[in-house]
């Protein structure tokens, strides 16, 4: 029996049309005439691409606590759970559950997409019938569903509240992302890079990515990559993937600069999928090898093979949310361990590289004690184009220790990290982090790292029908006073100045300051939205002096636009122009860049694989 719905947002109000008595030939003629009509065609195109989708209801600059909606129903028993899926094309938003249409083309477009199977959604729930309503569990579950790569948005609705004073029904509403995607990374007469993907194959919560590369100067000229991923394997909240690549991607990092690597790998990961979860962990296995893509002679080609075994496990020792109660301000305490082993099967034949630490076996064991507290909010217009974004306010502090064996040397490691993310009285956000670590050999510090980072997100400025504005400011310092194995930092691209390519500027201290003003425009073309940005970047690196402020200042100003349809599995298109007045003579001061970038989101998981504070 269908649920009696007392939530106006999810009530079916449009009756199904009665069967037509017209003959099939008459209906085909009417359909042909309607297609000839320009206004009908334009309306159909807009509905297919959702060009005129109204903005979300929560479009002001406030942050909404994730559990707020569920609190009035705390403690009530869940009688029945119902499921409803909003079609990919046609409905205005996830609340438009009553959408009906007789448009054949609209129906064909939706038939191209496999809806997520109900059993996939059921496996992703943190509760069952006869459980009681816990606001924090419900908010966690909404957040988990919303962050699945094949789901655009998700809502849990409390319905049939009047049937009983102590029990309710639940309606799980989801809206898929269109499963097919493609990415064109490069296209010219001498090079091509592109890929196709399906992030929800057969609606079974599984993804396939295929990428191909052709470069005229490369040997072999063709390269490629393949990855298969199963999300939430058997309801265990474990994501697992297997694949291969010859593109230096989909692996944690290439071994060294100036090389091209191939890899066969397996990656298994169980994140902190909910606040009350106890166990997290992961396993990464890889067999990597170098590729002589420049057809170098034996004396120059770095021929090598190596394997990687990387495993980690974490358990929450103190978890106030485990009992299902309001955790309040009590922090969660967890213990994590990690084992990493990189071992060479074949080293490069050149003596120079045999002495390089990069081409030698490396193994380390790392333990971490971490305390954290999180308070989640929902908002819009940070990194997205209007979608619901989850904000993890709170703090964490961790202490890490372990030992490393690298190139025949055994040394101890200690590290301390702290982070706090909070909201100002004017609804701006501050995110600060500080970390210090060092290796120790016979009581002497080596490869010590000091890192400090500051992020500021302004309150959203609503310009009414003219769009919205938000300001982003970041400052980041990274330093190493006593390098032993670590190599110097650079300032190219994401490391400092986006417009720098091959600058050959390096040092062991780096200070970056970035400012970006984002204008979320109301412009929409066939469902694609446009965010315009202005950039200012400043960078100093200890290339001449150990005093970071006595080194040359590198700067960049730029303008750009990002284009994305959040209903489709496409990377964001970015078109940007940069001017670098302080560029070195071998770097052109102007750069026009057209590229695609992946979707960026706030990191909502407080527990991640333990690692050394990165120095890169």
C-alpha positions in Angstrom: 0.0 0.0 0.0 1.3 3.4 -0.9 1.9 5.7 2.1 -0.5 8.4 3.0 1.6 11.5 2.6 1.2 14.5 4.9 4.3 16.3 3.7 3.3 18.9 1.1 6.7 18.6 -0.6 6.3 15.0 -1.4 2.6 14.6 -2.1 1.4 13.3 -5.4 -1.0 15.9 -6.7 -1.0 15.3 -10.4 -3.3 12.4 -11.4 -2.3 10.0 -14.2 -3.9 11.0 -17.5 -6.7 8.6 -18.7 -5.9 6.4 -21.6 -6.4 8.1 -25.0 -9.0 6.7 -27.4 -7.1 8.1 -30.4 -5.6 5.7 -32.8 -1.9 5.3 -33.0 -1.8 7.1 -36.3 -3.6 10.1 -35.0 -1.3 10.3 -32.0 1.8 10.1 -34.2 0.4 12.9 -36.3 -0.2 15.1 -33.2 3.3 14.4 -32.0 4.8 15.3 -35.3 2.8 18.6 -35.3 4.0 19.4 -31.8 7.6 18.8 -32.7 7.2 21.3 -35.6 6.1 23.9 -33.1 9.1 26.1 -32.1 7.8 26.9 -28.6 7.2 23.3 -27.9 10.7 22.3 -29.1 12.3 25.0 -26.9 10.3 23.9 -23.9 11.2 20.3 -24.4 14.9 21.1 -24.8 14.9 23.1 -21.6 13.1 20.3 -19.7 15.6 17.7 -21.0 18.5 19.8 -19.9 16.8 21.3 -16.9 17.8 24.8 -18.0 15.1 26.5 -16.0 15.5 24.6 -12.7 14.6 26.8 -9.8 17.3 27.3 -7.2 17.3 25.3 -3.9 15.0 26.6 -1.2 18.0 27.2 1.1 19.7 29.9 -1.0 20.4 32.5 1.6 23.8 32.8 3.3 22.8 30.9 6.4 24.1 27.4 7.4 21.5 24.8 8.3 22.3 22.2 11.0 22.0 18.8 9.3 19.9 17.2 12.1 17.5 20.1 12.6 14.6 18.6 10.6 14.6 15.3 12.4 14.7 16.5 16.0 10.9 16.8 16.6 10.6 13.1 15.8 13.3 11.8 18.1 12.6 8.5 19.7 9.7 7.5 17.5 9.7 4.0 16.0 10.1 3.5 12.3 7.1 1.5 11.0 7.8 1.2 7.3 10.4 2.6 4.9 9.3 3.7 1.4 11.5 4.5 -1.5 11.0 6.9 -4.3 13.3 8.0 -7.1 13.1 11.3 -8.9 13.8 11.0 -12.6 17.1 12.4 -14.0 15.4 14.5 -16.7 12.3 16.5 -16.3 11.6 17.2 -12.6 12.5 20.6 -11.4 14.4 19.4 -8.3 14.4 16.5 -5.8 11.2 17.8 -4.2 9.3 17.5 -7.5 8.3 13.9 -6.8 4.9 14.3 -8.5 6.4 15.0 -11.9 4.5 13.3 -14.8 5.0 13.7 -18.5 3.8 12.1 -21.8 6.7 13.6 -23.8 8.2 10.7 -25.8 11.6 12.3 -26.1 11.7 13.0 -22.4 10.9 9.4 -21.8 13.6 8.2 -24.2 16.2 10.4 -22.4 15.3 8.9 -19.0 15.3 5.4 -20.5 19.0 5.9 -21.4 19.7 6.0 -17.7 19.5 3.0 -15.4 17.9 4.1 -12.2 19.7 3.1 -9.0 18.2 -0.2 -7.9 16.2 -0.1 -4.7 18.4 -2.7 -3.1 21.4 -0.4 -3.6 19.7 2.3 -1.6 18.5 -0.1 1.0 22.0 -1.4 1.6 23.1 2.2 2.1 20.8 2.9 5.0 21.9 3.0 8.6 18.5 2.0 10.0 15.8 -0.6 9.5 12.1 -1.0 10.4 11.5 -1.0 14.1 14.5 1.2 14.8 13.9 4.5 16.6 14.5 7.9 15.0 17.9 9.4 15.9 18.4 12.9 14.3 22.1 12.4 14.0 21.9 9.0 12.4 19.3 10.4 9.9 21.5 13.4 9.1 24.6 11.1 8.7 22.6 8.9 6.3 21.5 11.8 4.1 25.0 13.0 3.9 26.4 9.5 3.0 23.8 9.1 0.2 24.4 12.6 -1.1 28.2 12.0 -1.3 27.8 8.8 -3.4 29.2 9.6 -6.9 26.1 8.3 -8.6 23.6 10.3 -6.5 23.0 14.0 -7.0 20.8 14.6 -4.0 19.0 12.6 -1.3 16.3 13.4 1.3 14.8 11.5 4.2 11.2 12.5 4.9 9.2 11.7 8.0 5.7 10.9 6.8 2.4 9.6 8.2 3.1 11.2 11.5 -0.6 11.4 12.4 -1.2 7.7 12.3 0.4 7.1 15.7 1.8 9.2 18.4 4.9 7.0 18.9 5.7 5.8 15.4 6.2 7.2 11.9 7.0 6.1 8.4 10.1 7.1 6.4 10.3 8.1 2.8 13.8 7.9 1.1 13.9 10.1 -1.9 17.0 10.0 -4.2 17.9 11.6 -7.5 20.6 10.1 -9.6 23.3 11.8 -11.5 23.1 10.9 -15.2 25.3 7.8 -15.3 27.3 8.4 -18.5 30.2 10.8 -18.6 33.1 11.8 -20.8 36.2 13.9 -20.5 38.3 15.5 -23.2 41.6 16.5 -21.7 43.6 17.3 -24.8 43.0 17.5 -28.5 45.4 18.6 -31.3 47.0 17.3 -34.5 49.7 15.6 -32.4 47.9 14.6 -29.2 44.6 13.3 -27.8 43.4 12.4 -24.3 39.9 11.5 -23.6 37.8 9.2 -21.5 34.3 7.7 -21.0 32.8 6.6 -17.8 29.7 5.1 -16.2 29.4 5.8 -12.5 26.4 3.5 -11.9 26.5 0.6 -14.3 23.2 -1.2 -14.6 22.0 0.9 -11.5 24.0 -1.5 -9.3 26.3 1.0 -7.5 29.3 0.2 -9.6 31.5 2.3 -11.9 33.7 1.9 -15.0 36.3 4.4 -16.2 38.1 4.1 -19.5 40.7 6.6 -20.7 42.8 6.7 -23.9 45.8 8.8 -24.8 47.5 9.2 -28.2 50.7 11.3 -28.6 52.7 11.4 -31.8 56.1 11.8 -30.0 55.4 9.0 -27.5 56.6 5.4 -27.8 54.3 3.6 -27.9 52.0 6.3 -29.3 48.9 4.9 -27.5 48.3 4.6 -23.8 45.3 3.9 -21.7 43.7 3.2 -18.3 40.8 1.1 -17.0 39.2 1.1 -13.6 36.3 -0.9 -12.1 34.8 0.2 -8.8 32.1 -1.4 -6.6 30.7 1.0 -4.1 29.5 -0.3 -0.7 30.4 -3.9 -1.3 27.6 -6.2 0.0 26.4 -3.4 2.4 29.7 -3.3 4.2 30.3 0.4 3.4 33.6 -0.7 1.7 34.5 0.7 -1.7 36.7 -1.5 -3.8 38.4 -0.8 -7.2 40.7 -2.7 -9.5 42.4 -1.4 -12.6 45.5 -0.6 -14.6 47.0 2.5 -16.1 49.9 3.7 -18.3 49.2 7.4 -17.7 50.8 8.1 -14.3 47.3 8.6 -12.8 44.9 6.7 -10.5 47.9 5.9 -8.4 48.9 7.8 -5.2 51.9 9.3 -7.0 54.5 8.6 -9.7 57.8 7.6 -8.1 59.8 10.4 -9.5 59.8 13.3 -12.0 60.7 12.8 -15.6 59.3 9.2 -15.7 56.1 7.6 -17.0 54.8 4.6 -15.0 52.3 1.9 -15.6 50.5 0.2 -12.8 48.2 -2.7 -12.0 46.4 -2.1 -8.7 43.7 -3.0 -6.2 42.3 -0.4 -3.8 39.9 -1.2 -0.9 38.7 1.6 1.5 36.2 1.8 4.3 35.9 5.5 5.4 34.3 6.9 8.4 30.9 6.7 6.7 28.9 7.8 9.8 29.7 9.5 13.0 29.0 6.4 15.1 31.1 4.0 13.0 33.8 2.2 14.9 36.0 0.6 12.2 37.8 2.3 9.3 40.7 1.1 7.1 42.0 0.4 3.7 44.3 -1.7 1.6 46.3 -0.7 -1.5 48.2 -3.2 -3.6 50.1 -2.2 -6.8 52.7 -3.5 -9.2 54.3 -0.6 -11.0 56.9 -0.3 -13.8 58.6 2.3 -15.9 57.7 3.0 -19.5 60.3 4.1 -22.1 58.0 6.6 -23.7 60.8 8.7 -25.1 62.6 5.7 -26.7 65.8 6.5 -24.8 68.9 4.4 -25.0 69.7 1.8 -22.3 72.2 4.2 -20.8 69.6 6.9 -20.2 66.4 5.0 -19.7 65.5 4.4 -16.0 64.2 0.8 -16.2 62.6 -0.4 -13.0 59.8 -2.4 -11.4 58.5 -2.2 -7.9 55.5 -3.2 -5.8 53.5 -1.5 -3.1 51.7 -2.9 -0.1 49.9 -0.2 1.9 47.4 -1.2 4.7 45.8 0.8 7.5 43.3 0.3 10.2 41.5 2.5 12.7 39.2 2.0 15.6 37.3 4.5 17.7 38.1 4.0 21.4 35.7 6.6 22.7 32.7 7.4 20.5 29.8 9.3 22.1 27.7 8.8 18.9 28.1 5.0 19.0 25.2 4.7 21.5 22.9 6.7 19.2 22.7 9.6 21.7 23.4 13.2 21.1 27.3 13.4 21.3 27.1 17.0 22.5 30.6 18.5 22.8 32.4 15.2 23.8 35.2 14.4 21.3 35.7 11.1 19.6 39.0 9.4 20.3 40.5 6.9 17.8 43.6 4.8 17.4 45.0 4.1 13.9 47.9 2.1 12.5 49.5 1.9 9.1 52.1 -0.3 7.4 53.6 0.8 4.1 56.1 -1.3 2.1 57.6 -0.2 -1.3 60.0 -2.9 -2.6 61.9 -2.9 -5.9 61.9 -6.0 -8.1 64.3 -4.2 -10.6 66.3 -1.1 -9.9 67.5 1.3 -12.6 70.9 0.0 -14.0 72.6 3.4 -13.7 74.7 3.8 -10.6 73.4 7.4 -10.1 69.9 6.2 -9.5 70.9 3.2 -7.4 72.2 5.7 -4.9 69.1 7.9 -5.1 66.7 7.1 -2.1 63.8 7.3 -4.5 64.9 4.1 -6.2 65.5 2.1 -3.0 63.2 0.0 -0.8 61.2 1.9 1.8 59.1 0.6 4.6 57.5 2.3 7.6 55.1 1.6 10.4 53.0 4.5 11.8 50.6 4.8 14.7 48.3 7.7 15.4 46.1 8.8 18.3 43.5 11.3 17.3 40.7 13.2 19.0 38.0 15.0 17.0 34.6 16.6 17.2 32.4 17.5 14.3 29.2 19.5 13.8 27.7 19.2 10.3 25.8 21.9 8.5 24.2 22.1 5.0 24.8 25.1 2.7 25.0 26.1 -0.9 27.4 28.0 -3.2 30.9 27.2 -1.9 32.6 24.9 -4.5 29.4 23.9 -6.3 26.9 25.6 -8.6 23.9 25.4 -6.2 24.0 21.8 -5.0 23.7 20.9 -1.3 27.1 21.0 0.3 28.0 19.5 3.6 30.2 21.6 5.9 32.2 19.7 8.7 32.8 22.3 11.4 34.7 21.2 14.5 38.3 20.4 15.5 40.8 17.6 15.6 44.2 17.0 17.2 46.5 14.0 16.5 49.8 12.6 17.6 51.7 10.2 15.3 54.7 8.1 15.9 56.5 5.3 14.2 59.7 4.2 12.4 61.0 4.1 8.9 63.6 1.9 7.1 64.9 3.6 3.9 68.1 2.9 2.1 69.5 0.9 5.0 68.7 3.6 7.5 66.2 3.1 10.4 64.9 6.3 12.0 62.0 7.2 14.3 59.2 9.6 13.4 57.0 11.9 15.5 54.3 14.3 14.4 51.7 16.6 15.9 48.8 18.1 14.0 45.9 20.4 14.9 43.0 21.7 13.0 39.9 23.9 13.8 37.0 24.8 11.5 34.5 27.3 12.8 31.8 29.8 11.9 32.1 33.5 12.6 29.2 35.6 13.9 28.6 36.9 10.3 28.4 33.4 8.9 31.8 33.4 7.4 34.0 30.3 7.9 37.6 30.0 9.2 39.6 26.8 8.8 43.1 26.7 10.4 45.6 23.9 10.7 49.1 23.6 12.1 51.5 20.7 12.0 55.0 19.8 13.0 56.9 16.6 12.4 60.4 15.2 12.4 62.4 12.1 11.8 65.0 11.2 14.4 68.4 9.4 13.8 70.5 8.8 16.9 68.7 11.7 18.7 69.3 14.1 15.8 66.3 15.6 13.9 66.1 15.0 10.1 63.6 16.0 7.5 61.6 18.1 10.0 58.5 19.7 8.5 56.5 22.7 9.7 53.2 23.5 8.1 50.6 26.1 8.8 47.5 26.8 6.7 44.7 29.3 7.0 41.4 29.4 5.0 38.6 32.0 5.0 35.3 31.7 3.3 33.1 34.8 3.4 29.4 35.0 4.0 27.4 34.6 0.8 26.4 37.9 -0.7 23.0 37.6 -2.3 22.6 39.9 -5.3 19.0 38.8 -5.8 18.3 38.1 -9.5 21.8 39.1 -10.4 23.5 36.2 -8.7 25.7 35.7 -5.7 29.2 36.5 -4.5 31.7 34.8 -2.1 35.3 35.5 -1.2 37.9 32.8 -0.6 41.3 33.6 1.0 44.0 31.0 1.8 47.6 31.2 3.1 49.9 28.3 3.4 53.5 27.9 4.8 55.6 24.8 4.3 59.2 24.5 5.5 62.0 22.0 6.1 65.0 23.3 8.0 67.1 20.1 7.9 66.6 18.1 4.7 68.1 14.6 4.4 66.0 12.6 2.0 63.5 15.2 1.1 63.9 17.2 -2.1 63.2 20.9 -2.5 59.8 22.4 -3.2 58.6 24.1 -6.4 56.1 26.8 -7.2 54.7 25.5 -10.5 50.9 25.2 -11.0 49.1 24.0 -7.8 52.3 24.2 -5.8 52.3 28.0 -6.0 51.5 30.0 -9.2 48.9 28.4 -11.5 50.5 30.0 -14.6 54.0 28.7 -14.0 55.2 25.8 -16.1 58.7 24.4 -15.8 60.0 27.4 -13.8 62.9 25.4 -12.2 62.4 27.6 -9.1 62.9 25.6 -5.9 63.8 25.8 -2.2 63.0 24.3 1.2 60.6 26.9 2.4 57.5 28.2 0.6 54.8 30.7 1.4 51.6 31.0 -0.7 48.8 33.5 -0.4 45.7 33.2 -2.7 42.6 35.2 -3.0 39.6 34.3 -5.2 36.3 36.1 -5.7 33.6 33.9 -7.1 30.5 35.3 -8.8 27.8 32.6 -9.0 25.9 34.0 -12.0 22.3 33.3 -12.8 23.3 32.5 -16.4 22.2 29.0 -17.5 22.5 27.5 -21.0 21.0 24.1 -21.6 21.4 23.3 -17.9 25.0 24.4 -17.7 25.8 27.0 -15.0 28.6 29.5 -15.0 30.8 30.7 -12.1 33.1 33.6 -12.8 36.3 34.2 -10.8 39.0 36.7 -10.3 42.4 35.4 -8.9 45.3 36.9 -7.1 48.2 34.6 -6.1 51.5 35.5 -4.3 54.3 33.1 -3.6 57.7 33.2 -2.0 60.2 30.4 -1.9 63.7 30.2 -0.3 65.5 30.2 -3.7 68.1 32.8 -2.6 67.9 33.2 1.2 66.8 31.1 4.2 64.8 34.1 5.3 61.6 33.5 3.4 60.8 37.2 3.2 64.1 38.1 1.6 63.4 36.2 -1.6 61.8 37.4 -4.8 58.0 37.7 -4.8 56.2 35.8 -7.5 52.7 37.0 -8.4 49.8 36.2 -10.7 46.5 37.8 -11.5 43.8 36.2 -13.5 40.2 35.9 -14.6 38.3 32.7 -15.3 35.0 30.9 -15.7 34.0 27.5 -14.6 31.1 25.7 -16.4 29.3 22.7 -15.1 26.0 20.8 -15.3 25.6 19.2 -11.8 23.1 16.7 -13.1 25.6 15.0 -15.3 28.9 13.0 -14.7 31.1 15.6 -16.4 34.2 17.3 -15.0 34.0 21.0 -14.6 35.3 23.0 -17.6 37.6 25.8 -16.6 38.7 28.6 -19.0 41.2 31.1 -17.4 43.7 33.7 -18.4 46.7 34.5 -16.2 49.2 37.3 -16.1 52.5 36.8 -14.2 54.4 40.1 -14.0 57.3 38.5 -12.1 57.7 35.4 -14.3 61.3 34.3 -14.9 62.6 34.8 -18.4 62.0 31.2 -19.5 58.3 31.3 -18.4 55.8 33.3 -20.6 54.1 36.0 -18.6 50.7 35.3 -20.2 48.8 32.0 -20.2 45.4 31.1 -21.5 44.2 27.7 -20.1 41.3 25.6 -21.1 41.1 22.5 -19.0 38.7 20.3 -17.0 38.9 20.0 -13.2 37.3 17.4 -10.9 34.5 18.3 -8.6 35.8 19.6 -5.2 34.0 19.1 -1.9 34.7 19.6 1.7 36.4 16.7 3.4 33.7 15.3 5.7 35.7 12.3 7.1 37.6 13.1 10.3 39.5 9.7 10.1 41.9 9.2 7.2 44.9 7.1 6.5 47.7 8.1 8.9 50.6 9.7 7.0 53.7 11.8 7.4 53.0 15.5 7.0 53.6 15.8 3.3 56.5 17.9 2.0 55.8 18.7 -1.7 
